[in-house]
Every structure is written in structure tokens, then in C-alpha cells.
Amino acid sequence: MDSVPDLTASLRVLDALRSQPAAQCEGPRQWWHGPLDVEGLALGAVQAAATALNALTAAPGRYAVSAGSTAASFDSLGHLRIAGKKAEGFAALSGFRPTSDGWIRLHANYPHHAARLMAALSAATPPDVDQALLRMTSLGAEEAITAHNGVAAAVRRRGDWLATPMHAAAGAGPWIRISRPPEQSGRPEQSRRGVAFPSWKPSPDPRRPLAGLKVLDLTRVIAGPTATRLLGALGADVLRVDPPHLPELTDAFIDSGFDKRSAVADLRNPAALETVRGLVDSADVVVTGYRDGGLDRFGLGAESLMSARPGLVVVTLSAWGDGGPWNGRRGFDSLVQAACGIAAKYGHTAGNGWMPGALPVQALDHATGYGLAAAALALLAERRSSGNGGVARLSLARTAEELLRLPDVRVAGGSLPEPDFHVLQGPYGKLRFVGPPILADGVPLGYAAGPVLYGSSQLRWR
């Protein structure tokens, strides 16, 4: 396949990836047919992960990208069936709403976000929300809701976003930003307790090359769990840890819960925090997905983790990045689309006039997720020679810029590939789902285990 964007470029600062050829892509190049090259973003992100995996396993050409499975995996929640029922997407309060001068995108899938939205607008019912917004400008509503720790973004035209200081921050630097500790050759990799751990190396099993790798998953929603789902499919011991007072949405958890375990820990509790820190001491990879600075007070920010263990691989995700006026703001794929001009670009005329639109799938989430996985695999490949780990930082806003910078691609023909469905029985009933988007020696990867019950695992490695 030709003309897949080289999203691996930002990983080539690492010696292990510098001369690694891009993984092959098999299948159609276009299928969603929108105004932006979403297919290119999707294929490029998965290709980055496959390329890094080839480098890590020293098996050039072993891992490739399936276009059909990529299309399916970027809509994994849409294809998921739980005991015969379609998974729930956006809640009723989420979505586009008109304001006095334009539109705003709301995100109220989580109960605490819905409560904050209602409080910000002094609304008692959903119709009250609509009426309140019609009396406000889109920017005024955005400010009011975010001031109450709610989650919303005004729909901006691309030119309006380009004029903001937030765009200047979100668009700066490479897609995957990597930093590494100083070289410490000859020094054993240690934890904060001074205990040295044996180095991990890939398994010769092409379908489970990450067997024995310990991945601590401190992520939520879609992007981070997508990354760790792939690492789990490759054989890693992935332990996801969530706060008990803010449970994940069940359907989203099931969708991303394959090949990982699930535990809960209240980091505000000193005993629970010490247990999680003990997991960090023996982890190979830590993936975090909270808003920028959200884990710093627990000593689990990227810099703290790296200073405690220079050999650790840390991969972090936020909505808006770690620079600019919104760096600590909560955000989601749909809100980034609204703010940066994507929703306006996908706008259309409806019965009552123009309204904004959205990408065919939550591509910013999924592409960022595969970028997280690619970064983890690339840093592991680099660690094999240097002994040191590193930090990789990604954001949904930077992924949006990557998409918007891609040239317009129009290929004659091409239709949405038919998904290859799989079925298994588990604690949530019969599940119908799609598999990972990567081929191993020409054969699609699969999941070895379905989702466990939420919070049912112990806070320890296998």
C-alpha cells in the first residue's frame, strides 16, 4: 500500500528506530471518504506501533498492518455486542447544542460530569440545559462549564482556533515527544527502595512477544485503554487500576478490557498509594491517562516516576497537552474535535440550518492510543541497548493537528471493509467483538482472554 503517512517519524530520534523500515500495510487505503484523511491517520498510527514492534523483536517484516482490522478496531465500541445488545455510546446530555451565537459540544457521559454541567447552568432538567445555553454565547458557556470542572468546548472554525494561544501550544513539537534520562552505563536499574530487577527481553513467540512484561495501566476512557489492550494482546501482564469513587463506564470498560486485569485503588488512601508505588517499583511500563498534572500529587507524575527508576518506560496522555492555557483542563476526543475546527469542517446543513459534525469514528482517541503503544514499544527497544527507559508524551490535541496537517487524499473506489467478528463467553455474557489491527507473520493477532469483572483483580503482578 502506498502513501500511508509516516507517523513513525517522531520515534526515529531513538537509535533503535532510526533505520527501521516502516511496517507493511495490507488492504484498502480509503473507506470513510470524509474531508480529512482519517484513514491515513489510522493506518499511520497502527503502522507506528507495528514498526516499533518489529524493532523491539528484531524481526523486520514480521508485524504488519491490516487495513480492514484497522477500520474495525477504530470503531471497536460500535461493533461490540454485550449479551446481544449494542454498547452505549454518548449519553443523552452529551453532544452538540446551539447557543445564542453558535454551537457548543458537551460531554456528560460520566455522572459526575453531568452533575457539574447541570450545576454550572443552574439546570434541573435536560430541557433547562438547552434553554440556558440559548441565552449564552458559546465561549461564555464553555467558560462557565469548565469553571465548574465540567467538560465542554465551543465549536470553533479552524481560523479561530489558529488564532488562540492554545493552538500554538497544542501544535508545537512532534506527535510523540520523547525525553530520556542521562546515560548511566554499568549501573543496575533500581527502584526507589534500591532493589534491582532482572531485565526483560521479548519472547520468541511471535503472537505473544511481550510475555512477562509488566504494564501498570493508569488510564481511562478510550485512548489509554486502547494502548494497553494492544500490549495485553501481545502478551504483557497488564494491570489496570481505577479509582473506586469514579468508576469507568461499563461498556467502555468491556470494550478495552481484553487481555488485562482490573483493580481499584483509592490513591488518597496512604496504604493503597503505597501498594501502587510498590507495583511501580517492579513494572516495566507505566501508562497514564489523566489530565496534565493530575497524578503529580501522588508522586506518580512522569518526572517523579523517572527519577525513582531511570529504567522505567513511562507513556503519558492528556487531552490538551502540557503547555498552553488549557494544559490542566479536562477533555475528550469529541471536545478536541469541536475546539480545533474539525467539527466545523464536518458541518452540514440540517432541517433548521447549519450544524457541526464529527469524524466517522473517535479517531483522535484510537490513533493516540496506538501512538502510546508505539512509544512504549520503541522505548523498550531502546532500553535493550542502553539500559535506560524514557518518557513519551502525547495529547489528543496534538493528534488532531497531525490529522489536520495531512494532505487531502482522494482514491477512486474503496468501501468500508467487512469486520471479522469474534465471540466469547465471559462474566458480562456473550461478547461479539473485533480483534487487534496487527498481523503477525500474515495472521491477525487475537485476544487470549476477555474482560474480567471490573475491579475484581488483586493489586499485584501475576
C-alpha positions in Angstrom: 0.0 0.0 0.0 1.3 3.4 -0.9 1.0 6.9 0.7 0.5 6.0 4.3 1.6 8.9 6.4 4.9 8.2 8.2 3.8 8.8 11.9 6.8 6.7 12.9 9.0 9.8 12.2 8.8 11.1 15.8 10.2 7.8 17.1 13.2 8.0 14.9 15.1 10.1 17.4 15.8 6.7 19.1 18.7 4.7 17.8 16.6 1.5 17.9 14.1 3.0 15.3 16.4 5.3 13.3 16.9 2.8 10.4 13.8 0.6 11.0 11.7 0.3 7.8 8.1 1.2 8.2 5.8 -1.9 8.7 3.8 -3.0 5.6 0.1 -2.1 5.3 -2.2 -4.5 3.6 -5.7 -3.7 2.3 -7.6 -0.7 1.0 -6.3 2.8 1.6 -9.6 4.7 1.9 -13.0 3.7 3.2 -14.6 6.6 5.2 -14.5 9.2 2.4 -14.6 12.3 4.5 -13.0 15.7 4.0 -10.0 14.7 6.1 -7.6 11.7 5.7 -8.8 9.8 8.8 -7.8 6.6 7.1 -4.2 7.9 6.8 -4.2 8.9 10.5 -5.5 5.4 11.5 -3.1 3.4 9.3 -0.2 5.6 10.2 -0.8 5.2 13.9 -1.1 1.5 13.7 1.9 1.3 11.4 4.0 3.2 14.0 3.1 0.5 16.6 3.9 -2.4 14.2 7.2 -0.7 13.2 8.2 -0.3 16.8 7.3 -3.9 17.5 9.5 -5.1 14.6 12.3 -3.1 16.1 11.8 -4.5 19.6 11.7 -8.1 18.4 14.5 -7.7 15.9 12.2 -9.4 13.3 11.9 -7.0 10.4 8.7 -7.5 8.4 7.1 -9.9 10.9 4.4 -7.5 12.1 2.3 -5.6 9.5 -1.0 -3.6 9.4 -4.3 -4.9 8.3 -6.4 -2.1 6.8 -9.6 -4.0 7.4 -8.9 -4.7 11.0 -7.7 -1.1 11.5 -11.1 0.2 10.2 -12.9 -2.2 12.6 -10.7 -1.5 15.6 -11.2 2.3 15.3 -14.9 1.6 15.8 -14.5 -1.3 18.3 -17.2 0.1 20.7 -19.6 0.4 17.7 -19.0 -3.2 16.8 -19.2 -4.5 20.3 -22.3 -6.5 21.4 -22.8 -7.4 25.0 -25.3 -10.2 25.5 -26.7 -9.3 22.2 -27.1 -5.6 22.9 -25.3 -2.7 21.3 -22.8 -0.9 23.5 -23.8 2.6 24.8 -22.0 5.5 23.1 -22.8 9.1 24.1 -25.2 9.9 26.9 -28.3 12.0 26.2 -26.8 15.1 27.7 -23.6 14.8 25.6 -23.4 16.2 22.1 -23.8 19.4 20.1 -26.1 22.2 21.5 -26.9 25.6 19.9 -26.0 28.7 21.8 -27.0 32.3 21.2 -24.2 32.8 18.7 -23.2 29.3 17.6 -22.7 25.8 18.9 -21.0 24.0 21.9 -20.1 20.4 22.4 -21.0 18.9 25.8 -19.6 15.7 27.3 -21.7 14.3 30.1 -21.2 10.5 29.8 -19.9 10.3 33.4 -22.4 11.1 36.2 -20.0 13.5 37.9 -19.5 15.4 34.7 -23.3 15.5 34.1 -23.8 16.9 37.7 -21.2 19.6 37.2 -22.8 20.6 33.9 -26.2 21.0 35.5 -24.8 23.0 38.4 -22.8 25.3 36.1 -26.0 26.2 34.1 -28.3 26.1 37.2 -30.3 23.5 35.4 -32.6 20.9 36.9 -33.6 19.1 33.8 -32.1 18.5 30.3 -34.5 21.0 28.7 -33.2 23.5 31.2 -29.7 22.9 29.8 -30.9 23.7 26.3 -32.7 26.9 27.4 -29.7 28.1 29.4 -27.3 27.6 26.5 -29.5 29.6 24.1 -29.1 32.6 26.5 -25.3 32.3 26.4 -22.5 32.6 23.8 -20.6 29.5 23.0 -17.4 30.9 24.5 -19.3 32.1 27.6 -20.9 28.7 28.1 -17.5 27.0 27.7 -16.0 29.2 30.3 -18.9 28.7 32.8 -19.0 25.0 32.5 -15.2 24.5 32.7 -15.1 26.8 35.7 -17.4 24.3 37.5 -15.0 21.5 36.5 -17.5 20.4 33.8 -16.4 19.3 30.3 -17.4 21.3 27.2 -15.8 23.1 24.2 -17.2 25.8 22.0 -17.3 24.8 18.3 -14.7 27.0 16.6 -13.9 27.5 13.0 -10.3 26.5 12.1 -9.2 30.0 11.7 -10.5 31.0 15.2 -8.6 28.1 16.7 -5.4 29.0 14.9 -5.5 32.5 16.5 -5.6 31.1 20.1 -2.5 30.6 22.3 -3.8 27.1 22.9 -3.3 26.2 19.3 0.3 27.4 19.4 1.0 25.1 22.3 -1.0 22.1 21.1 0.6 22.2 17.6 4.2 22.5 18.8 6.7 19.7 18.6 6.5 16.2 17.3 3.4 14.0 17.5 5.2 11.8 20.1 7.5 13.8 22.3 10.3 11.7 23.9 12.7 12.5 26.7 15.2 10.2 28.2 17.3 10.2 31.4 21.1 10.7 31.3 23.1 7.6 30.3 24.0 5.6 33.4 26.0 2.7 31.8 27.1 0.0 34.2 24.6 0.9 36.9 21.9 -1.7 37.6 18.3 -0.4 37.1 16.8 0.0 40.6 13.6 1.0 42.3 13.3 3.7 44.9 13.8 1.0 47.5 17.2 0.2 46.0 16.1 -3.2 44.7 17.5 -4.2 41.3 15.2 -6.1 38.9 16.1 -8.5 36.2 15.9 -7.1 32.7 13.0 -8.2 30.5 13.5 -9.4 26.9 11.0 -10.3 24.3 9.6 -13.8 24.0 10.3 -15.8 20.8 6.6 -16.5 20.5 5.5 -14.2 17.6 2.0 -13.9 18.9 2.9 -13.2 22.5 6.3 -11.4 22.2 5.6 -9.3 25.4 5.1 -12.3 27.7 6.5 -11.4 31.1 6.4 -7.6 30.5 4.6 -5.8 33.4 2.4 -2.9 32.4 0.7 -0.7 35.0 -2.3 0.9 33.4 -3.4 4.2 35.0 -5.7 5.2 32.1 -9.4 5.7 31.5 -11.9 6.2 28.7 -10.6 5.2 25.2 -7.1 6.2 24.2 -5.0 4.9 27.1 -7.0 1.6 27.4 -6.7 1.1 23.6 -2.9 1.2 24.0 -2.8 -1.2 26.9 -5.3 -3.5 25.2 -2.8 -3.9 22.4 0.1 -4.5 24.8 -2.0 -7.1 26.5 -2.9 -8.8 23.2 0.9 -9.1 22.6 1.3 -11.0 25.9 2.1 -8.3 28.5 0.7 -8.6 32.1 -1.5 -5.5 32.1 -3.0 -4.4 35.4 -5.4 -1.5 35.1 -6.1 0.4 38.3 -9.1 2.8 38.7 -10.3 5.0 41.5 -13.2 3.3 43.3 -15.2 6.6 43.6 -15.1 7.3 39.9 -15.9 4.0 38.2 -15.4 3.5 34.5 -18.5 3.3 32.2 -19.2 -0.4 31.9 -19.5 -0.7 28.2 -16.3 1.3 27.6 -14.5 -0.9 30.2 -15.6 -4.1 28.4 -14.6 -2.8 25.0 -11.0 -2.1 26.2 -10.7 -4.8 28.8 -9.4 -7.7 26.7 -6.2 -9.3 27.9 -5.8 -7.2 31.0 -6.8 -7.4 34.7 -8.7 -4.8 36.6 -8.2 -3.5 40.2 -9.3 -0.4 42.1 -7.2 1.7 44.5 -8.0 5.0 46.2 -4.7 6.9 45.9 -5.9 9.3 48.6 -5.5 6.3 51.0 -1.9 6.1 52.1 -1.9 2.3 52.2 -3.4 2.0 48.7 -0.9 4.5 47.4 2.0 2.6 48.9 0.7 -0.6 47.2 0.5 1.1 43.8 4.0 2.5 44.3 5.2 -1.0 45.0 3.7 -2.0 41.6 5.6 0.8 40.0 8.8 -0.4 41.6 8.6 -3.7 39.6 6.8 -2.5 36.5 8.4 -2.3 33.1 6.0 0.2 31.7 3.6 2.7 33.2 0.9 4.3 31.1 -1.0 7.3 32.5 -4.1 9.0 31.0 -5.2 11.7 33.4 -5.3 15.4 32.8 -1.9 17.0 32.9 -0.6 17.2 36.5 -3.5 15.0 37.8 -1.2 12.4 39.3 1.6 14.7 40.4 0.3 15.0 44.0 0.6 11.2 44.4 4.2 11.1 43.2 3.0 9.4 40.0 3.8 12.1 37.5 6.2 11.2 34.7 9.2 13.1 36.2 8.8 11.5 39.6 8.5 8.1 38.1 11.6 8.5 36.0 13.7 9.9 38.9 12.7 6.9 41.0 13.6 4.4 38.3 15.6 5.5 35.3 15.0 2.2 33.6 11.2 2.6 33.6 9.2 3.3 30.4 6.6 5.9 31.0 4.0 6.9 28.5 1.6 9.7 29.2 -1.6 11.0 27.6 -3.7 14.1 28.2 -6.4 15.9 26.2 -4.7 19.3 25.7 -1.0 18.6 26.3 1.3 20.0 29.0 1.6 23.6 27.6 -0.7 26.5 26.9 -3.6 27.9 28.9 -5.7 24.6 28.8 -2.9 22.2 29.9 -4.7 21.2 33.1 -8.2 21.2 31.6 -10.3 18.0 31.2 -11.1 17.0 27.7 -12.2 14.2 25.4 -11.9 13.3 21.7 -15.2 15.0 20.8 -14.3 18.2 22.6 -11.0 18.4 20.9 -12.7 18.0 17.5 -15.1 20.9 18.5 -12.4 23.2 19.6 -9.8 22.8 16.9 -12.0 23.1 13.8 -12.7 19.5 12.9 -16.4 19.7 13.9 -16.8 22.8 11.7 -15.1 21.1 8.8 -17.6 18.2 9.1 -20.5 20.6 9.4 -23.6 20.2 7.3 -27.0 21.7 6.6 -29.8 20.2 8.5 -33.5 21.0 8.7 -33.0 24.1 10.8 -29.8 25.3 9.1 -26.2 24.5 9.6 -24.9 22.4 12.4 -21.4 20.9 13.2 -20.4 17.3 12.6 -17.9 14.8 13.7 -15.3 12.3 12.4 -16.8 9.0 11.4 -15.1 7.4 14.4 -13.3 8.7 17.5 -10.1 8.7 15.6 -8.2 11.0 17.8 -8.7 8.6 20.7 -7.7 5.5 18.8 -4.8 7.0 16.9 -3.4 8.4 20.1 -3.8 5.0 21.7 -1.8 3.3 19.1 0.7 6.1 19.3 1.0 5.4 23.1 1.6 1.7 22.3 4.2 2.6 19.6 6.0 4.8 22.0 6.1 2.2 24.7 7.4 -0.5 22.3 10.0 1.9 20.9 11.4 2.9 24.3 11.5 -0.8 25.3 13.6 -1.4 22.1 15.9 1.4 23.0 16.2 0.2 26.6 17.6 -3.2 25.5 20.8 -1.5 24.4 21.1 1.5 26.7 19.6 0.1 29.9 17.6 3.3 30.4 13.9 3.9 29.9 12.3 7.2 29.0 9.1 9.3 28.8 6.8 9.7 25.8 4.1 12.3 25.9 1.1 12.5 23.6 -2.1 14.5 23.6 -5.4 14.3 21.7 -5.0 18.0 20.6 -1.6 17.2 19.1 -3.1 14.2 17.3 -5.8 16.5 15.9 -3.1 18.7 14.5 -1.4 15.7 12.9 -4.7 14.8 11.2 -5.3 18.4 10.0 -1.8 18.6 8.5 -2.3 15.6 6.3 -2.8 16.3 2.7 -6.2 15.7 1.2 -6.3 12.2 -0.3 -8.9 11.0 -2.8 -8.7 7.5 -4.0 -11.2 6.1 -6.5 -13.4 3.4 -5.1 -12.8 1.8 -1.7 -15.6 0.8 0.7 -15.7 0.1 4.5 -14.1 -3.4 5.0 -16.4 -6.0 6.4 -15.4 -6.7 10.1 -14.1 -10.0 11.2 -16.1 -10.7 14.3 -15.1 -12.9 17.2 -17.3 -14.3 20.0 -16.6 -15.4 23.6 -18.5 -16.0 26.8 -17.4 -14.3 29.9 -18.7 -12.6 33.1 -20.6 -10.0 31.1 -22.3 -12.6 29.0 -21.7 -13.4 25.4 -19.5 -10.8 23.7 -19.2 -10.1 20.0 -16.1 -8.0 19.2 -13.3 -7.2 16.7 -9.7 -8.0 17.1 -6.4 -6.0 17.0 -5.3 -4.4 13.7 -1.9 -6.0 13.5 -0.8 -9.1 11.6 1.9 -11.5 12.9 3.5 -13.4 10.0 0.5 -12.6 7.9 -2.0 -13.9 10.5 -4.3 -11.5 12.5 -3.5 -11.1 16.2 -6.2 -12.1 18.6 -7.1 -11.7 22.2 -6.3 -14.5 24.6 -8.8 -13.6 27.2 -11.9 -11.5 27.6 -12.6 -8.7 30.1 -12.7 -9.7 33.8 -15.2 -8.2 36.1 -14.4 -4.6 36.9 -12.3 -4.2 40.0 -12.0 -7.9 40.6 -8.3 -8.3 40.4 -5.7 -8.0 43.2 -3.2 -5.2 43.3 -0.2 -7.4 42.4 1.5 -8.9 39.4 0.9 -12.4 38.2 
